[in-house]
Amino acid sequence: MDLSVWLEDHAEAFPDRPAIRFEARVLSYRDAYDRARQLAGILQTRFGIRRGDRVAHLGYNSPDFILLVFACARLGAILVPLNWRLAPREHAYILGNADASLLLYEDSFQPVADELATFVPNCRQVTLDRSTHGKPFLDEETELPADGLDAGTSLDLPVLIVYTSGTTGHPKGAMLSQNALLWNARNAIAMQEITAEDHVLTTLPMFHVGGLNIQTLPVLYVGGLVTLHRRFDVARFWQSLKEDRPSLTVLVPTQIVALQNHAGWPGADFSSFRLITTGSSVVPVGLIEAVHARGVPITQVYGSTETAPYAAGLAIAETRSHAGSVGKAAPHCLLRVVNDDGVDCAAGERGEILVKGPNVMSGYWRNPEETEAALQNGWFHTGDIGHLDKDGRLYVDDRKKDLIISGGENIYPAELEAILLEDERIAEAAVIASPDEQWGEVALAVVVAKPDAVLDEADILAIFDGKLARFKHPKRVAFIAALPRNAMGKSQKFRLRAMLAEPAS
């Protein structure tokens, strides 16, 4: 048994029901199931993909991205989604670390693929758009694979390796099993009351678990409809709201701000939405209230890549009365908030948030040390700080130590600091979050120049060109004489943040 039975069951029960709407195309459940089988057959017969092999994908949102999840599940293979915003050097690390057998990419990423071929020559490449071996990678004439293709697969097998930035500067691959996606879907369906009558509008990139797993896969699990946008675009969002009339969507705070700042916001008709879901960072209550003012409840989800991500959510009935809370544990999850001694905190007391459930990752790919640190006695240690109210609702007070979330994207300072310290002109460097009206926060590089070096902000910003994705680049630079450090010589970022927050005298 594998996840592709979701599509198979619906294809048998209501073959003509629309499953995925994308641009000018509509795929029925029969179309979606047949296409997933075609993908699985091609991966196996043309490229020799077998159980446990890693298949990477580089491209924008598309039906094939969704169906690759089911195709890999059918084979027992593992899909590795690549964040198209990353730099080639970052993609190369992920492909090498995952030991990917095959990279599937869209034509628009041909220059990136060409560069990657020099970094990871052992990873075969094929475009999803042009011909391969003299025939299209996938077309309507492709023969369906024989029954029994999925023999030997299991829901316990990993189906996704999703890379999340690491505190050491290198990303870690969170392994999510087919079971993790199944139980995550059940959590999402219960918390958002998703039914086959729902119509999800997906604009978040699906290389993030939020874009893929909060609503997109769950609505397909129950037999509903997904309208898929290649990328988030404000004008396209308003058009889809008017013409497609979706009932559900996920919007991170940056998207909500972009919509509010657009001329279409005052006159937009939100009446088709029965719920909007948000998360990925601390959500300002003002944004929540702005959505409520349009007559739509907005709920917050709590989780991470490692939890697939649905670990907690605010009940729809409580969205107005408890705005700011991320709600209670999802039905198939347990939550704890513990102090430094591992003892459960009293109501209102802050501590680290721990999560346990079948949706939690099985570990980090080929990284036993980080796995052991994160998973202890079945509990995932999030590193996030929060508290529970007397009724068990969770409030997130702070995020993972030093993590910067800019426009819904994670930025780990260690990654930027390593690049800064490669420059011979820099003696010390640290990166911290700086508040930003548009993105929530951005990276601020704090630099101590060597005595003989002459540096300005432009020099520092130029260091990152071609080395990291643009969204990770520092947007601001501060020069100081020395970093504050403790007795052990470790930099004290809390003091650094306080220093730079003080108004100039």
Residue, then its C-alpha position, 0 to 999 in steps of 0.5 A: m500500500d502507498l499514498s497513490v491509493w488516495l488518487e486511485d480510490h477517487a478515480e474509481a468512485f468519481p473519475d470525472r470529478p475535477a482534482i487539479r486546476f492549473e492555468a488552462r488545464v483541469l485534471s480529473y481524478r482519473d486524469a491525475y491517477d493515470r498521470a501519476r502512474q505514467l510518471a512512476g512508469i517512466l521513472q522506473t523504466r526509462f531512468g531505473i528509479r527503484r525503492g529508496d532512490r532520490v529524485a529531485h525536482l526544480g521548478y515552480n508549482s505545477p500538477d506534475f510536482i504534486l503527482l511526483v509525490f504519488a509517483c515516488a510513493r508508488l515506487g518507494a522512491i523519495l522526492v527531494p523538492l528544491n527551493w528555486r530561490l536558492a543559488p546553484r551552489e546551495h542546490a549542489y550541496i543538497l543534490g550531493n548530500a541527498d545523493a540524488s539519482l535524477l534531477l527533473y527540472e523545468d525549462s526555465f531553470q536550464p541555466v541552473a541545471d547547466e551549472l549544476a551539471t559541473f557540480v554534481p556530474n553523477c546526478r542525471q538531469v532531464t527537463l520536464d518540458r522538452s524531449t528526452h531520449g527522442k520522446p517527450f518525458l510525459d505525454e498522453e500516449t505514454e504507456l501505463p505501467a503494469d499493475g504491481l509496480d508498487a510491490g514492496t512499497s510501504l507507508d513506513l518508507p520515506v517519500l520526501i526529504v525536505y531540506t531546512s536550513g541548519t544551524t551549522g550553515h548547511p541545510k538538513g534533510a528532514m525525512l518524511s514518511q508516507n505515514a507522516l503525510l497521511w497523518n499530517a493530512r488527517n490533522a489538517i482535515a480535522m483542524q480546518e474541517i476540510t471536506a470533498e466540497d472544498h476548493v483550495l487555492t494554492t499560491l505558496p511554493m510547494f517545495h515548502v511543507g506549508g504549501l504542499n501539506i497544509q491544504t493541497l494534499p489534504v484536500l486531494y485526500v478527501g476528494g476536493l479541488v485544488t486550483l494551483h498557481r505557478r507562483f504567488d502574484v497579487a493580481r492573479f490572486w484577485q482574478s482567481l478569487k473572482e473567477d474560481r471562488p475558492s473556499l480555502t487558502v493559506l497565506v503567510p503574513t508577507q502575502i497578506v501584507a502584499l494583498q492589503n497594500h494592493a489597490g484590489w484589497p478594498g473592493a475584493d469579494f472574500s465571500s467565497f472563503r470560509l477560512i484562511t489559514t496562516g503561519s510560518s512566523v509570528v503573525p501580528v494580531g493586526l493582520i489577523e484583525a484585518v482579515h476578520a474585518r473582511g468577514v473571514p475567519i483566519t486560523q493559525v497553524y503551528g509546526s515546522t518542516e520536521t512535523a510535516p508541518y501540522a502540529a497545532g492549530l486554532a479551532i475555527a470557532e475560536t479564531r476571533s476569541h483567541a487571536g494570537s494563539v496557534g491553538k491546541a495540539a492537532p488530533h494526532c499530536l501531543l504538545r509539551v512546553v518544558n523548562d531547561d530541566g525537561v519538566d513540564c511548565a505550568a500554564g503561562e510559564r515559558g519553555e521549549i515546545l516539544v511535539k510528538g506524533p506520527n506526522v513527525m519526521s523519522g530523522y535527518w537524512r544521513n545526520p545521526e548527530e542532529t537526529e539524536a539531538a532533535l528526537q529524544n524519547g519520541w519527542f521532537h525538540t523544536g527549539d521554539i519558546g512558547h507557553l500554554d494557557k490554562d485550557g491548553r492553547l499554545y502561544v509562540d513567544d519566540r522562534k528557534k534561536d537566532l532564526i530569521i524569518s523573512g517573508g516566510e523564508n527561513i534564514y539561518p545566520a550561521e550560513l551568512e556568517a560563514i561567508l562573511l568570515e571567508d573575506e580576509r578584510i573581516a575580523e569578526a561578523a554576526v548576523i541578526a534579525s532587523p525589523d522590516e515593514q515589508w518582510g517582517e524582518v531581514a538579515l542585518a550583518v554586523v561586521v568588525a573590520k580588520p584594522d587596515a581594511v576600508l569597508d562600506e555597506a556596499d562592499i559587505l553586500a557584494i560578498f554574497d553575490g552568487k553565493l546565496a539566494r537573494f532573499k538570504h542576503p543581508k539588507r542592512v550592515a552595521f560596523i562596530a568595534a568588537l562583538p560582545r562576548n561572554a567569558m567563554g568567548k561566545s558572541q552574545k547576540f541578545r546584547l548585540r540586538a540590544m546595542l543596535a536597537e538603542p537610538a543613536s545619542 
